[in-house]
Amino acid sequence: MSTISIVIRTYNEEKWIRHCLISVFSQDYKDIDVVIVDNNSTDKTLCIVNEFPIKKVIKIEKYLPGLALNKGVLANKAKYYVFLSAHCIPCENTWLTNLLNKINQNDLIVGVYGRQVPLPSSEDIDKRDLLMTFSCESRISKLDGFFHNANSMVKANYFESNLFDPSVTNAEDHLWGRKAIQAGFQLAYCSES
C-alpha cells in the first residue's frame, strides 16, 4: 500500500494526459500509486496512459463525477487520496509534498485543495474567475465548506467513510466540503500546490 493514491479522471484527454502524468511521476514525493478512471475515451488517452506505470485503469460507462472518484478510491488502499483532473497539470515537483504538509497541519483538517491558474489561452472570464477563487494566500477553513476536487487531497481515514455523493451530476466536492465542516472538521487551501 502506497501512502498516496492519485485518482485521475479522464475523458478524451489526449491533449493533456501526458503532461499531467509526466508531472505526477516527477514529484519529489515518490510513495504513490496512480489510478485512472476513464469515461469511455475515444481518442488516444488510454494509449498514452499505458506508457506510464499506472497501477489500475478503471473504465466506467456512465459518468457521474463523485461516483467516478469513489470508484478510484475503492480500487486502491492508501493513507491519502489525491484527486486530479487530467487537464490540471501540477506546475512544481513539490506539488504533492505541499498538499501533504498542509493536510497534516492539524488533526481536524480532512481535505486540502490546491491552486488553479489560467492558461494563456483561457477565456478572459475564466481567467478572472480562477484568479478570484484561487488566491495566492493559503488558509484553513473552519466555517466555509468550499472544496474543489480537480486538484485536492483527502485523508483516507475520513474519506473512506464519507465518500462523494455518487448520484449528483456536479458540485459533489462542494457538497462533501459542507458536510465535513458541519461535522466539525476543517478544510485547507494550499496556494503552493
C-alpha positions in Angstrom: 0.0 0.0 0.0 1.4 3.4 -1.0 1.0 6.4 1.2 -0.8 8.3 -1.6 -3.1 7.1 -4.3 -3.7 9.6 -7.0 -7.0 9.2 -8.8 -7.2 10.9 -12.2 -10.5 11.2 -14.1 -10.2 11.2 -17.9 -12.4 11.6 -20.9 -10.7 12.3 -24.2 -7.7 14.0 -22.6 -5.0 13.1 -25.1 -4.0 16.8 -25.3 -3.3 16.9 -21.5 -2.8 13.4 -20.0 0.9 13.0 -21.0 1.8 16.4 -19.5 -0.2 15.5 -16.4 1.4 12.1 -15.8 4.9 13.4 -16.5 4.4 16.0 -13.8 2.8 13.4 -11.4 5.7 11.0 -11.8 8.3 13.8 -11.5 7.2 14.8 -8.0 9.7 14.8 -5.1 7.3 12.6 -3.1 7.6 9.1 -4.5 5.4 6.8 -2.4 2.5 6.9 -4.8 0.2 4.8 -6.9 -1.9 6.2 -9.8 -5.4 5.1 -10.7 -7.0 6.3 -13.9 -10.8 6.4 -14.0 -11.7 6.7 -17.7 -15.2 7.5 -19.1 -15.0 5.8 -22.5 -12.4 7.9 -24.1 -12.4 7.6 -27.9 -9.1 9.4 -28.5 -5.6 8.3 -27.6 -5.9 9.0 -23.9 -5.6 5.3 -22.8 -2.8 4.6 -25.3 -0.8 7.4 -23.6 -1.8 6.2 -20.1 -0.3 2.8 -21.0 3.1 4.4 -21.4 3.3 5.1 -17.7 3.4 2.9 -14.5 -0.3 3.2 -13.7 -1.5 0.8 -11.0 -5.1 0.5 -12.3 -7.3 1.7 -15.1 -11.0 1.6 -14.3 -13.4 2.1 -17.2 -16.8 3.5 -16.5 -19.9 3.6 -18.7 -22.0 6.3 -17.1 -20.2 9.4 -15.8 -21.1 10.9 -12.6 -18.2 12.9 -11.0 -18.5 11.7 -7.4 -19.2 8.1 -8.5 -16.1 8.1 -10.7 -13.8 9.3 -8.0 -15.3 7.0 -5.4 -14.6 4.0 -7.7 -10.9 5.1 -7.9 -10.7 5.3 -4.2 -12.3 1.9 -3.6 -10.0 0.3 -6.1 -6.8 1.2 -4.2 -6.0 1.5 -0.5 -3.8 4.4 0.7 -3.4 6.8 3.7 -4.3 9.7 1.5 -6.2 10.1 -1.8 -5.4 12.8 -4.3 -7.9 13.8 -6.9 -6.6 15.4 -10.1 -8.4 16.2 -13.3 -6.3 15.2 -16.3 -6.2 18.8 -17.6 -4.8 20.1 -14.3 -1.1 19.9 -14.6 1.0 20.3 -11.4 3.4 23.1 -12.0 6.1 22.2 -9.5 7.7 19.0 -8.4 6.8 19.9 -4.7 3.0 19.9 -5.5 2.3 16.7 -3.7 4.6 17.4 -0.7 2.9 20.8 -0.3 -0.5 19.2 -0.2 0.6 16.6 2.2 2.2 19.1 4.6 -0.9 21.3 4.5 -3.4 18.5 5.2 -1.2 17.4 8.2 -1.0 20.9 9.7 -3.6 19.8 12.3 -5.7 16.7 13.0 -9.0 18.3 12.1 -8.1 19.0 8.5 -9.7 16.2 6.4 -9.2 17.8 2.9 -7.0 20.3 1.1 -7.3 21.7 -2.3 -4.7 23.4 -4.4 -4.4 26.5 -6.6 -5.6 26.5 -10.2 -4.1 29.1 -12.6 -5.4 30.0 -16.0 -3.6 29.1 -19.2 -2.6 31.9 -21.6 -5.3 30.6 -23.9 -8.0 30.7 -21.2 -11.0 32.9 -21.8 -10.8 36.3 -20.0 -13.8 35.5 -17.8 -12.3 32.1 -16.9 -9.0 33.9 -16.0 -10.9 36.3 -13.8 -12.8 33.5 -12.0 -9.7 31.4 -11.4 -7.7 34.3 -10.1 -10.5 35.4 -7.8 -11.3 31.8 -6.5 -7.7 30.6 -6.1 -5.8 33.3 -4.3 -2.1 33.5 -3.5 -2.7 33.1 0.2 -3.1 29.6 1.8 -5.7 29.2 4.6 -7.6 26.8 6.8 -11.4 27.0 6.9 -13.5 26.1 9.9 -16.7 27.6 8.6 -16.6 27.7 4.7 -17.3 24.4 3.1 -15.8 25.3 -0.3 -13.7 22.4 -1.6 -12.5 21.8 -5.2 -11.5 18.3 -6.2 -9.8 19.0 -9.5 -6.6 19.3 -7.5 -7.0 18.1 -4.0 -6.1 15.6 -1.2 -8.2 13.9 1.4 -7.3 11.8 4.5 -8.4 8.2 3.9 -9.4 7.6 7.5 -12.1 10.2 7.0 -12.9 9.9 3.3 -13.5 6.2 3.1 -16.5 6.6 5.4 -17.6 9.9 3.8 -17.4 9.4 0.1 -18.6 11.9 -2.5 -22.3 11.7 -3.3 -22.4 9.2 -6.2 -25.7 10.5 -7.6 -25.2 14.2 -8.2 -24.2 15.5 -11.7 -22.0 18.3 -10.3 -20.8 20.1 -7.2 -20.1 16.8 -5.4 -16.9 18.4 -4.0 -18.8 21.4 -2.6 -21.4 19.1 -1.0 -18.7 17.0 0.5 -16.9 20.0 1.9 -20.0 21.4 3.5 -20.7 18.1 5.2 -17.1 17.9 6.5 -17.4 21.4 8.0 -20.9 20.7 9.5 -19.3 17.6 11.2 -16.7 19.8 12.9 -13.8 19.2 10.6 -11.7 21.7 8.7 -10.7 22.2 5.1 -7.5 23.8 3.8 -6.4 25.7 0.7 -2.8 25.3 -0.3 -1.8 28.1 -2.8 1.7 26.4 -3.2 0.1 23.4 -4.9 
